[in-house]
Amino acid sequence: MADPIPVPVGILRLPRGPDSSGSRGFSRHRDNSRDPDNSQDPRDNSRDNSPFFRAVQSARAALRERFLRLLGRARGKRARFCLWNGLRLLADFGAADLHSGAFQVDSLLTPLGIQASALLRSGDVLEFSF
């Protein structure tokens, strides 16, 4: 017997994604192309020059640099990974591809045995330590 046809589900509209300039996250500016009465220029970056904004950007840059240096020094070190499902894994850290969101590891010790090499999706990793 065939499965019944699923009940239709409403569509959830999410905010617009990142703009084409390559910035991360959702745009802080409203799309003014649909509202000709709104005279605010979405490219107005005057608030981006505030001391607070510059301090936040500086702190983010410093933290990112520290994280990337940590990943560079971690090659070959034993790492513990805790996944979202509660699984804890041991492996020799190889590298991290931040663009595709993966960690390359060697000698991955899992409950099913040892894998010579593997890719762990960063979305599956809750935390890792060395």
C-alpha positions in Angstrom: 0.0 0.0 0.0 1.3 3.5 -0.9 2.0 6.1 1.7 -0.7 8.8 1.9 -0.1 12.1 0.2 1.5 14.5 2.8 -0.5 17.5 4.0 0.7 20.7 2.3 2.9 22.9 4.4 2.9 26.7 4.3 5.9 28.5 3.0 8.2 30.3 5.4 9.8 33.4 4.0 13.2 34.1 5.4 15.0 37.5 5.3 17.1 38.2 2.3 20.5 36.6 2.3 23.9 38.2 1.9 24.3 40.8 -0.8 26.5 40.3 -3.8 29.3 42.4 -2.4 30.6 39.3 -0.5 29.8 40.6 3.0 28.6 37.9 5.4 25.3 37.8 7.2 22.0 39.5 6.3 22.0 43.0 4.9 21.4 45.7 7.5 19.9 47.9 4.8 16.4 47.8 3.6 15.7 47.1 -0.1 14.7 50.6 -1.2 14.2 49.6 -4.9 10.6 48.6 -4.0 9.8 51.8 -2.1 10.5 54.9 -4.2 9.2 57.2 -1.4 12.0 56.2 0.9 14.9 58.5 0.2 17.4 56.7 2.4 20.4 55.6 0.4 21.2 51.9 1.3 24.9 52.6 0.5 25.1 55.2 3.2 27.9 53.9 5.4 28.2 56.9 7.8 27.4 54.7 10.8 30.1 52.2 9.8 32.7 54.9 10.5 31.8 55.2 14.1 34.4 54.4 16.8 32.3 51.6 18.2 31.9 50.0 14.7 35.7 50.2 14.1 36.4 48.7 17.6 34.1 45.8 16.9 35.6 45.2 13.5 39.1 45.4 15.0 38.2 42.8 17.7 36.6 40.5 15.1 39.7 40.7 12.9 42.0 39.9 15.9 39.9 36.9 17.0 39.8 35.6 13.4 43.6 35.9 13.1 44.1 34.0 16.4 41.7 31.3 15.3 43.5 30.9 11.9 46.9 30.8 13.6 45.6 28.1 16.0 44.5 26.0 13.0 47.9 26.5 11.4 49.8 25.3 14.5 47.4 22.4 15.2 48.5 20.2 12.2 49.4 16.8 13.4 48.2 17.3 17.0 45.7 14.9 18.7 42.3 16.5 18.7 39.0 15.7 20.5 35.8 16.4 18.6 32.4 16.5 20.2 29.5 16.2 17.7 26.0 17.6 18.1 24.6 14.1 18.5 26.8 13.6 21.6 29.4 11.4 19.9 33.0 12.0 21.0 35.8 11.3 18.5 39.6 11.4 18.7 41.8 12.1 15.6 45.0 13.7 14.4 44.1 17.1 13.1 45.1 17.7 9.5 43.6 20.9 8.2 40.5 23.0 8.1 38.7 24.3 5.0 36.7 27.3 6.2 35.1 27.9 2.9 33.5 24.5 2.5 33.2 24.1 6.3 35.2 20.9 6.8 38.0 19.5 9.1 40.4 17.0 7.6 41.6 14.5 10.1 43.8 11.4 10.2 43.5 8.3 12.3 39.9 9.0 13.3 38.9 6.8 16.2 35.2 6.1 16.1 33.0 3.6 17.9 33.1 1.4 14.7 36.9 1.5 14.4 39.7 3.6 13.0 39.5 5.5 9.7 42.8 6.4 8.1 41.5 9.8 7.0 38.2 11.6 7.0 36.4 14.9 6.6 34.3 16.2 9.4 31.6 18.7 8.5 32.0 21.7 10.7 28.2 21.9 11.0 28.3 18.5 12.8 31.0 19.6 15.2 29.8 21.2 18.5 33.3 21.7 19.8 36.9 20.6 19.4 40.0 20.8 21.5 43.7 19.8 21.3 
